[in-house]
Amino acid sequence: MSALKHIHSPAFYNRFSEVLAAVLPSFDKQRFMAQIFTAEFEQMELKERMRHTTQVLHHFLPADFSEAVPLIEKMIDGEM
């Protein structure tokens, strides 16, 4: 059986990128994927991968929390 950390796979990030592109007009999938799949990514455990994804996502969302929240809600609700 595969480790749970492997849920954060290239297929997962490809789909996640589709969602991000639908919500963020200036989203750069290539840059996002390069920042996600660092040399250290494969060694990361589940919580480290989750934290890493969150940190990378911060580079793509508006810095202003009040602007970022509606975008995050759209991603969660699937309003694409």
Secondary structure in CASP SS format (residue, H / E / C, confidence):
PFRMAT SS
TARGET T0000
AUTHOR 0000-0000-0000
METHOD secondary structure of the structure
MODEL  1
M C 1.00
S C 1.00
A C 1.00
L H 1.00
K H 1.00
H H 1.00
I H 1.00
H C 1.00
S C 1.00
P H 1.00
A H 1.00
F H 1.00
Y H 1.00
N H 1.00
R H 1.00
F H 1.00
S H 1.00
E H 1.00
V H 1.00
L H 1.00
A H 1.00
A H 1.00
V H 1.00
L C 1.00
P C 1.00
S C 1.00
F C 1.00
D C 1.00
K H 1.00
Q H 1.00
R H 1.00
F H 1.00
M H 1.00
A H 1.00
Q H 1.00
I H 1.00
F C 1.00
T C 1.00
A C 1.00
E C 1.00
F H 1.00
E H 1.00
Q H 1.00
M C 1.00
E C 1.00
L H 1.00
K H 1.00
E H 1.00
R H 1.00
M H 1.00
R H 1.00
H H 1.00
T H 1.00
T H 1.00
Q H 1.00
V H 1.00
L H 1.00
H H 1.00
H C 1.00
F C 1.00
L C 1.00
P C 1.00
A C 1.00
D C 1.00
F H 1.00
S H 1.00
E H 1.00
A H 1.00
V H 1.00
P H 1.00
L H 1.00
I H 1.00
E H 1.00
K H 1.00
M H 1.00
I H 1.00
D H 1.00
G C 1.00
E C 1.00
M C 1.00
END
